[in-house]
């Protein structure tokens, strides 16, 4: 159960941000397997979400 080990190593707050990338993997596989189309709006929002995930991972988290 690699997911739980990753949560233990990296902390739940940081590692759980990875889940936000799962829709992108799903969309990429749907393009490849199902022939879905990729439009400009999807690309713009994908870049925005990835940027927000990156910025949230750079934030300093203090333990109380």
PyMOL Python script that loads the backbone (N, CA, C, O; Angstrom):
from pymol import cmd

cmd.read_pdbstr("""\
ATOM      1  N   UNK A   1       0.823  -1.181   0.000  1.00  0.00           N
ATOM      2  CA  UNK A   1       0.000   0.000   0.000  1.00  0.00           C
ATOM      3  C   UNK A   1       0.870   1.249   0.000  1.00  0.00           C
ATOM      4  O   UNK A   1       1.076   1.906   1.020  1.00  0.00           O
ATOM      5  N   UNK A   2       1.359   1.536  -1.171  1.00  0.00           N
ATOM      6  CA  UNK A   2       2.311   2.636  -1.343  1.00  0.00           C
ATOM      7  C   UNK A   2       1.703   3.987  -0.993  1.00  0.00           C
ATOM      8  O   UNK A   2       2.401   4.882  -0.518  1.00  0.00           O
ATOM      9  N   UNK A   3       0.390   4.136  -1.229  1.00  0.00           N
ATOM     10  CA  UNK A   3      -0.249   5.431  -0.942  1.00  0.00           C
ATOM     11  C   UNK A   3      -0.134   5.779   0.538  1.00  0.00           C
ATOM     12  O   UNK A   3       0.203   6.911   0.883  1.00  0.00           O
ATOM     13  N   UNK A   4      -0.407   4.829   1.404  1.00  0.00           N
ATOM     14  CA  UNK A   4      -0.354   5.082   2.846  1.00  0.00           C
ATOM     15  C   UNK A   4       1.081   5.300   3.323  1.00  0.00           C
ATOM     16  O   UNK A   4       1.321   6.096   4.231  1.00  0.00           O
ATOM     17  N   UNK A   5       2.022   4.602   2.717  1.00  0.00           N
ATOM     18  CA  UNK A   5       3.427   4.819   3.058  1.00  0.00           C
ATOM     19  C   UNK A   5       3.855   6.225   2.633  1.00  0.00           C
ATOM     20  O   UNK A   5       4.589   6.899   3.356  1.00  0.00           O
ATOM     21  N   UNK A   6       3.395   6.661   1.465  1.00  0.00           N
ATOM     22  CA  UNK A   6       3.687   8.016   1.009  1.00  0.00           C
ATOM     23  C   UNK A   6       3.088   9.067   1.916  1.00  0.00           C
ATOM     24  O   UNK A   6       3.714  10.094   2.176  1.00  0.00           O
ATOM     25  N   UNK A   7       1.870   8.819   2.407  1.00  0.00           N
ATOM     26  CA  UNK A   7       1.248   9.738   3.364  1.00  0.00           C
ATOM     27  C   UNK A   7       2.060   9.816   4.648  1.00  0.00           C
ATOM     28  O   UNK A   7       2.209  10.884   5.241  1.00  0.00           O
ATOM     29  N   UNK A   8       2.583   8.668   5.069  1.00  0.00           N
ATOM     30  CA  UNK A   8       3.389   8.633   6.289  1.00  0.00           C
ATOM     31  C   UNK A   8       4.701   9.391   6.111  1.00  0.00           C
ATOM     32  O   UNK A   8       5.127  10.120   7.007  1.00  0.00           O
ATOM     33  N   UNK A   9       5.327   9.222   4.978  1.00  0.00           N
ATOM     34  CA  UNK A   9       6.624   9.861   4.735  1.00  0.00           C
ATOM     35  C   UNK A   9       6.476  11.362   4.497  1.00  0.00           C
ATOM     36  O   UNK A   9       7.184  12.161   5.110  1.00  0.00           O
ATOM     37  N   UNK A  10       5.562  11.746   3.613  1.00  0.00           N
ATOM     38  CA  UNK A  10       5.467  13.144   3.202  1.00  0.00           C
ATOM     39  C   UNK A  10       4.471  13.972   3.971  1.00  0.00           C
ATOM     40  O   UNK A  10       4.472  15.197   3.854  1.00  0.00           O
ATOM     41  N   UNK A  11       3.625  13.342   4.752  1.00  0.00           N
ATOM     42  CA  UNK A  11       2.592  14.077   5.468  1.00  0.00           C
ATOM     43  C   UNK A  11       1.324  14.163   4.628  1.00  0.00           C
ATOM     44  O   UNK A  11       1.382  14.347   3.413  1.00  0.00           O
ATOM     45  N   UNK A  12       0.198  14.030   5.281  1.00  0.00           N
ATOM     46  CA  UNK A  12      -1.084  13.976   4.580  1.00  0.00           C
ATOM     47  C   UNK A  12      -1.384  15.258   3.817  1.00  0.00           C
ATOM     48  O   UNK A  12      -1.949  15.206   2.725  1.00  0.00           O
ATOM     49  N   UNK A  13      -1.020  16.398   4.369  1.00  0.00           N
ATOM     50  CA  UNK A  13      -1.348  17.672   3.725  1.00  0.00           C
ATOM     51  C   UNK A  13      -0.618  17.806   2.395  1.00  0.00           C
ATOM     52  O   UNK A  13      -1.215  18.220   1.401  1.00  0.00           O
ATOM     53  N   UNK A  14       0.643  17.469   2.366  1.00  0.00           N
ATOM     54  CA  UNK A  14       1.417  17.623   1.129  1.00  0.00           C
ATOM     55  C   UNK A  14       1.100  16.535   0.106  1.00  0.00           C
ATOM     56  O   UNK A  14       0.904  16.831  -1.073  1.00  0.00           O
ATOM     57  N   UNK A  15       1.050  15.307   0.541  1.00  0.00           N
ATOM     58  CA  UNK A  15       0.873  14.202  -0.392  1.00  0.00           C
ATOM     59  C   UNK A  15      -0.535  14.184  -0.975  1.00  0.00           C
ATOM     60  O   UNK A  15      -0.718  13.787  -2.126  1.00  0.00           O
ATOM     61  N   UNK A  16      -1.518  14.600  -0.210  1.00  0.00           N
ATOM     62  CA  UNK A  16      -2.890  14.572  -0.719  1.00  0.00           C
ATOM     63  C   UNK A  16      -3.089  15.532  -1.885  1.00  0.00           C
ATOM     64  O   UNK A  16      -4.055  15.389  -2.635  1.00  0.00           O
ATOM     65  N   UNK A  17      -2.200  16.506  -2.056  1.00  0.00           N
ATOM     66  CA  UNK A  17      -2.290  17.413  -3.199  1.00  0.00           C
ATOM     67  C   UNK A  17      -2.072  16.679  -4.517  1.00  0.00           C
ATOM     68  O   UNK A  17      -2.519  17.139  -5.567  1.00  0.00           O
ATOM     69  N   UNK A  18      -1.388  15.543  -4.465  1.00  0.00           N
ATOM     70  CA  UNK A  18      -1.149  14.741  -5.663  1.00  0.00           C
ATOM     71  C   UNK A  18      -2.473  14.267  -6.256  1.00  0.00           C
ATOM     72  O   UNK A  18      -2.581  14.105  -7.472  1.00  0.00           O
ATOM     73  N   UNK A  19      -3.472  14.044  -5.420  1.00  0.00           N
ATOM     74  CA  UNK A  19      -4.773  13.587  -5.905  1.00  0.00           C
ATOM     75  C   UNK A  19      -5.395  14.574  -6.876  1.00  0.00           C
ATOM     76  O   UNK A  19      -6.210  14.186  -7.712  1.00  0.00           O
ATOM     77  N   UNK A  20      -5.025  15.834  -6.779  1.00  0.00           N
ATOM     78  CA  UNK A  20      -5.576  16.831  -7.685  1.00  0.00           C
ATOM     79  C   UNK A  20      -5.096  16.630  -9.120  1.00  0.00           C
ATOM     80  O   UNK A  20      -5.680  17.187 -10.050  1.00  0.00           O
ATOM     81  N   UNK A  21      -4.049  15.850  -9.308  1.00  0.00           N
ATOM     82  CA  UNK A  21      -3.544  15.583 -10.654  1.00  0.00           C
ATOM     83  C   UNK A  21      -4.237  14.399 -11.325  1.00  0.00           C
ATOM     84  O   UNK A  21      -4.082  14.210 -12.531  1.00  0.00           O
ATOM     85  N   UNK A  22      -4.982  13.610 -10.590  1.00  0.00           N
ATOM     86  CA  UNK A  22      -5.611  12.413 -11.150  1.00  0.00           C
ATOM     87  C   UNK A  22      -6.555  12.707 -12.318  1.00  0.00           C
ATOM     88  O   UNK A  22      -6.560  11.938 -13.279  1.00  0.00           O
ATOM     89  N   UNK A  23      -7.354  13.781 -12.286  1.00  0.00           N
ATOM     90  CA  UNK A  23      -8.191  14.065 -13.463  1.00  0.00           C
ATOM     91  C   UNK A  23      -7.377  14.303 -14.735  1.00  0.00           C
ATOM     92  O   UNK A  23      -7.846  14.001 -15.832  1.00  0.00           O
ATOM     93  N   UNK A  24      -6.171  14.837 -14.600  1.00  0.00           N
ATOM     94  CA  UNK A  24      -5.339  15.064 -15.780  1.00  0.00           C
ATOM     95  C   UNK A  24      -4.866  13.748 -16.380  1.00  0.00           C
ATOM     96  O   UNK A  24      -4.826  13.591 -17.600  1.00  0.00           O
ATOM     97  N   UNK A  25      -4.511  12.805 -15.517  1.00  0.00           N
ATOM     98  CA  UNK A  25      -4.131  11.491 -16.018  1.00  0.00           C
ATOM     99  C   UNK A  25      -5.322  10.816 -16.695  1.00  0.00           C
ATOM    100  O   UNK A  25      -5.168  10.181 -17.738  1.00  0.00           O
ATOM    101  N   UNK A  26      -6.496  10.953 -16.107  1.00  0.00           N
ATOM    102  CA  UNK A  26      -7.701  10.381 -16.699  1.00  0.00           C
ATOM    103  C   UNK A  26      -7.979  10.993 -18.057  1.00  0.00           C
ATOM    104  O   UNK A  26      -8.301  10.283 -19.010  1.00  0.00           O
ATOM    105  N   UNK A  27      -7.854  12.316 -18.151  1.00  0.00           N
ATOM    106  CA  UNK A  27      -8.100  12.986 -19.424  1.00  0.00           C
ATOM    107  C   UNK A  27      -7.062  12.581 -20.468  1.00  0.00           C
ATOM    108  O   UNK A  27      -7.399  12.385 -21.636  1.00  0.00           O
ATOM    109  N   UNK A  28      -5.808  12.456 -20.055  1.00  0.00           N
ATOM    110  CA  UNK A  28      -4.759  12.044 -20.992  1.00  0.00           C
ATOM    111  C   UNK A  28      -5.035  10.642 -21.534  1.00  0.00           C
ATOM    112  O   UNK A  28      -4.869  10.392 -22.728  1.00  0.00           O
ATOM    113  N   UNK A  29      -5.454   9.733 -20.661  1.00  0.00           N
ATOM    114  CA  UNK A  29      -5.776   8.386 -21.118  1.00  0.00           C
ATOM    115  C   UNK A  29      -7.017   8.383 -22.007  1.00  0.00           C
ATOM    116  O   UNK A  29      -7.100   7.583 -22.938  1.00  0.00           O
ATOM    117  N   UNK A  30      -7.984   9.264 -21.738  1.00  0.00           N
ATOM    118  CA  UNK A  30      -9.179   9.317 -22.582  1.00  0.00           C
ATOM    119  C   UNK A  30      -8.846   9.861 -23.969  1.00  0.00           C
ATOM    120  O   UNK A  30      -9.476   9.473 -24.953  1.00  0.00           O
ATOM    121  N   UNK A  31      -7.867  10.751 -24.054  1.00  0.00           N
ATOM    122  CA  UNK A  31      -7.424  11.227 -25.371  1.00  0.00           C
ATOM    123  C   UNK A  31      -6.782  10.076 -26.138  1.00  0.00           C
ATOM    124  O   UNK A  31      -7.061   9.863 -27.318  1.00  0.00           O
ATOM    125  N   UNK A  32      -5.929   9.351 -25.455  1.00  0.00           N
ATOM    126  CA  UNK A  32      -5.195   8.262 -26.094  1.00  0.00           C
ATOM    127  C   UNK A  32      -6.098   7.068 -26.428  1.00  0.00           C
ATOM    128  O   UNK A  32      -6.046   6.536 -27.537  1.00  0.00           O
ATOM    129  N   UNK A  33      -6.920   6.654 -25.469  1.00  0.00           N
ATOM    130  CA  UNK A  33      -7.703   5.432 -25.650  1.00  0.00           C
ATOM    131  C   UNK A  33      -9.044   5.651 -26.343  1.00  0.00           C
ATOM    132  O   UNK A  33      -9.487   4.805 -27.120  1.00  0.00           O
ATOM    133  N   UNK A  34      -9.694   6.784 -26.064  1.00  0.00           N
ATOM    134  CA  UNK A  34     -11.043   7.006 -26.577  1.00  0.00           C
ATOM    135  C   UNK A  34     -11.117   8.040 -27.692  1.00  0.00           C
ATOM    136  O   UNK A  34     -12.174   8.240 -28.292  1.00  0.00           O
ATOM    137  N   UNK A  35     -10.002   8.692 -27.968  1.00  0.00           N
ATOM    138  CA  UNK A  35      -9.993   9.680 -29.037  1.00  0.00           C
ATOM    139  C   UNK A  35     -10.663  10.995 -28.680  1.00  0.00           C
ATOM    140  O   UNK A  35     -11.143  11.702 -29.566  1.00  0.00           O
ATOM    141  N   UNK A  36     -10.705  11.335 -27.395  1.00  0.00           N
ATOM    142  CA  UNK A  36     -11.288  12.613 -26.974  1.00  0.00           C
ATOM    143  C   UNK A  36     -10.467  13.768 -27.545  1.00  0.00           C
ATOM    144  O   UNK A  36      -9.287  13.611 -27.857  1.00  0.00           O
ATOM    145  N   UNK A  37     -11.113  14.934 -27.677  1.00  0.00           N
ATOM    146  CA  UNK A  37     -10.407  16.097 -28.213  1.00  0.00           C
ATOM    147  C   UNK A  37      -9.940  16.999 -27.079  1.00  0.00           C
ATOM    148  O   UNK A  37     -10.533  17.033 -26.001  1.00  0.00           O
ATOM    149  N   UNK A  38      -8.886  17.713 -27.345  1.00  0.00           N
ATOM    150  CA  UNK A  38      -8.293  18.628 -26.377  1.00  0.00           C
ATOM    151  C   UNK A  38      -8.495  20.051 -26.893  1.00  0.00           C
ATOM    152  O   UNK A  38      -7.997  20.400 -27.963  1.00  0.00           O
ATOM    153  N   UNK A  39      -9.228  20.876 -26.133  1.00  0.00           N
ATOM    154  CA  UNK A  39      -9.471  22.248 -26.579  1.00  0.00           C
ATOM    155  C   UNK A  39      -8.671  23.242 -25.738  1.00  0.00           C
ATOM    156  O   UNK A  39      -8.084  22.875 -24.720  1.00  0.00           O
ATOM    157  N   UNK A  40      -8.655  24.489 -26.170  1.00  0.00           N
ATOM    158  CA  UNK A  40      -7.848  25.523 -25.533  1.00  0.00           C
ATOM    159  C   UNK A  40      -8.276  25.775 -24.095  1.00  0.00           C
ATOM    160  O   UNK A  40      -7.423  25.973 -23.229  1.00  0.00           O
ATOM    161  N   UNK A  41      -9.565  25.773 -23.822  1.00  0.00           N
ATOM    162  CA  UNK A  41     -10.060  26.031 -22.471  1.00  0.00           C
ATOM    163  C   UNK A  41      -9.571  24.965 -21.486  1.00  0.00           C
ATOM    164  O   UNK A  41      -9.214  25.279 -20.350  1.00  0.00           O
ATOM    165  N   UNK A  42      -9.559  23.729 -21.920  1.00  0.00           N
ATOM    166  CA  UNK A  42      -9.062  22.645 -21.070  1.00  0.00           C
ATOM    167  C   UNK A  42      -7.580  22.834 -20.767  1.00  0.00           C
ATOM    168  O   UNK A  42      -7.141  22.615 -19.638  1.00  0.00           O
ATOM    169  N   UNK A  43      -6.825  23.233 -21.755  1.00  0.00           N
ATOM    170  CA  UNK A  43      -5.393  23.462 -21.555  1.00  0.00           C
ATOM    171  C   UNK A  43      -5.160  24.606 -20.577  1.00  0.00           C
ATOM    172  O   UNK A  43      -4.309  24.500 -19.694  1.00  0.00           O
ATOM    173  N   UNK A  44      -5.905  25.697 -20.725  1.00  0.00           N
ATOM    174  CA  UNK A  44      -5.742  26.864 -19.845  1.00  0.00           C
ATOM    175  C   UNK A  44      -6.038  26.496 -18.396  1.00  0.00           C
ATOM    176  O   UNK A  44      -5.253  26.811 -17.501  1.00  0.00           O
ATOM    177  N   UNK A  45      -7.167  25.829 -18.163  1.00  0.00           N
ATOM    178  CA  UNK A  45      -7.520  25.459 -16.794  1.00  0.00           C
ATOM    179  C   UNK A  45      -6.575  24.400 -16.231  1.00  0.00           C
ATOM    180  O   UNK A  45      -6.298  24.397 -15.032  1.00  0.00           O
ATOM    181  N   UNK A  46      -6.086  23.516 -17.069  1.00  0.00           N
ATOM    182  CA  UNK A  46      -5.123  22.512 -16.609  1.00  0.00           C
ATOM    183  C   UNK A  46      -3.837  23.173 -16.131  1.00  0.00           C
ATOM    184  O   UNK A  46      -3.298  22.812 -15.084  1.00  0.00           O
ATOM    185  N   UNK A  47      -3.351  24.131 -16.893  1.00  0.00           N
ATOM    186  CA  UNK A  47      -2.140  24.851 -16.495  1.00  0.00           C
ATOM    187  C   UNK A  47      -2.377  25.614 -15.199  1.00  0.00           C
ATOM    188  O   UNK A  47      -1.513  25.631 -14.323  1.00  0.00           O
ATOM    189  N   UNK A  48      -3.542  26.247 -15.070  1.00  0.00           N
ATOM    190  CA  UNK A  48      -3.850  27.001 -13.849  1.00  0.00           C
ATOM    191  C   UNK A  48      -3.890  26.084 -12.630  1.00  0.00           C
ATOM    192  O   UNK A  48      -3.360  26.438 -11.577  1.00  0.00           O
ATOM    193  N   UNK A  49      -4.501  24.926 -12.755  1.00  0.00           N
ATOM    194  CA  UNK A  49      -4.603  24.000 -11.628  1.00  0.00           C
ATOM    195  C   UNK A  49      -3.232  23.441 -11.262  1.00  0.00           C
ATOM    196  O   UNK A  49      -2.898  23.335 -10.082  1.00  0.00           O
ATOM    197  N   UNK A  50      -2.445  23.085 -12.265  1.00  0.00           N
ATOM    198  CA  UNK A  50      -1.104  22.573 -11.986  1.00  0.00           C
ATOM    199  C   UNK A  50      -0.254  23.640 -11.308  1.00  0.00           C
ATOM    200  O   UNK A  50       0.518  23.328 -10.402  1.00  0.00           O
ATOM    201  N   UNK A  51      -0.384  24.888 -11.731  1.00  0.00           N
ATOM    202  CA  UNK A  51       0.344  25.984 -11.091  1.00  0.00           C
ATOM    203  C   UNK A  51      -0.079  26.147  -9.634  1.00  0.00           C
ATOM    204  O   UNK A  51       0.767  26.353  -8.764  1.00  0.00           O
ATOM    205  N   UNK A  52      -1.367  26.058  -9.364  1.00  0.00           N
ATOM    206  CA  UNK A  52      -1.844  26.171  -7.984  1.00  0.00           C
ATOM    207  C   UNK A  52      -1.362  25.009  -7.120  1.00  0.00           C
ATOM    208  O   UNK A  52      -1.027  25.202  -5.951  1.00  0.00           O
ATOM    209  N   UNK A  53      -1.327  23.820  -7.682  1.00  0.00           N
ATOM    210  CA  UNK A  53      -0.799  22.671  -6.943  1.00  0.00           C
ATOM    211  C   UNK A  53       0.675  22.893  -6.630  1.00  0.00           C
ATOM    212  O   UNK A  53       1.120  22.637  -5.511  1.00  0.00           O
ATOM    213  N   UNK A  54       1.424  23.365  -7.607  1.00  0.00           N
ATOM    214  CA  UNK A  54       2.847  23.641  -7.396  1.00  0.00           C
ATOM    215  C   UNK A  54       3.043  24.673  -6.293  1.00  0.00           C
ATOM    216  O   UNK A  54       3.879  24.488  -5.409  1.00  0.00           O
ATOM    217  N   UNK A  55       2.276  25.755  -6.341  1.00  0.00           N
ATOM    218  CA  UNK A  55       2.408  26.801  -5.328  1.00  0.00           C
ATOM    219  C   UNK A  55       2.007  26.304  -3.942  1.00  0.00           C
ATOM    220  O   UNK A  55       2.623  26.682  -2.945  1.00  0.00           O
ATOM    221  N   UNK A  56       0.983  25.463  -3.876  1.00  0.00           N
ATOM    222  CA  UNK A  56       0.560  24.954  -2.571  1.00  0.00           C
ATOM    223  C   UNK A  56       1.604  24.018  -1.977  1.00  0.00           C
ATOM    224  O   UNK A  56       1.742  23.943  -0.756  1.00  0.00           O
ATOM    225  N   UNK A  57       2.333  23.312  -2.815  1.00  0.00           N
ATOM    226  CA  UNK A  57       3.381  22.419  -2.310  1.00  0.00           C
ATOM    227  C   UNK A  57       4.598  23.199  -1.840  1.00  0.00           C
ATOM    228  O   UNK A  57       5.371  22.687  -1.030  1.00  0.00           O
ATOM    229  N   UNK A  58       4.792  24.416  -2.321  1.00  0.00           N
ATOM    230  CA  UNK A  58       5.922  25.238  -1.907  1.00  0.00           C
ATOM    231  C   UNK A  58       5.651  25.974  -0.595  1.00  0.00           C
ATOM    232  O   UNK A  58       6.575  26.510   0.016  1.00  0.00           O
ATOM    233  N   UNK A  59       4.401  26.003  -0.160  1.00  0.00           N
ATOM    234  CA  UNK A  59       4.057  26.713   1.071  1.00  0.00           C
ATOM    235  C   UNK A  59       4.685  26.013   2.270  1.00  0.00           C
ATOM    236  O   UNK A  59       4.803  24.788   2.302  1.00  0.00           O
ATOM    237  N   UNK A  60       5.077  26.797   3.237  1.00  0.00           N
ATOM    238  CA  UNK A  60       5.653  26.256   4.465  1.00  0.00           C
ATOM    239  C   UNK A  60       4.517  25.880   5.404  1.00  0.00           C
ATOM    240  O   UNK A  60       3.636  26.691   5.690  1.00  0.00           O
ATOM    241  N   UNK A  61       4.550  24.643   5.878  1.00  0.00           N
ATOM    242  CA  UNK A  61       3.525  24.153   6.797  1.00  0.00           C
ATOM    243  C   UNK A  61       4.184  23.951   8.155  1.00  0.00           C
ATOM    244  O   UNK A  61       5.157  23.207   8.281  1.00  0.00           O
ATOM    245  N   UNK A  62       3.652  24.609   9.151  1.00  0.00           N
ATOM    246  CA  UNK A  62       4.204  24.479  10.498  1.00  0.00           C
ATOM    247  C   UNK A  62       3.320  23.559  11.325  1.00  0.00           C
ATOM    248  O   UNK A  62       2.094  23.596  11.222  1.00  0.00           O
ATOM    249  N   UNK A  63       3.952  22.745  12.136  1.00  0.00           N
ATOM    250  CA  UNK A  63       3.212  21.854  13.028  1.00  0.00           C
ATOM    251  C   UNK A  63       3.016  22.555  14.351  1.00  0.00           C
ATOM    252  O   UNK A  63       3.914  23.236  14.848  1.00  0.00           O
ATOM    253  N   UNK A  64       1.844  22.385  14.916  1.00  0.00           N
ATOM    254  CA  UNK A  64       1.541  23.012  16.209  1.00  0.00           C
ATOM    255  C   UNK A  64       1.724  22.031  17.332  1.00  0.00           C
ATOM    256  O   UNK A  64       1.515  22.377  18.495  1.00  0.00           O
TER     257      UNK A  64
END
""", "prot")
cmd.dss("prot")
cmd.show_as("cartoon", "prot")
cmd.util.cbc("prot")
cmd.orient("prot")
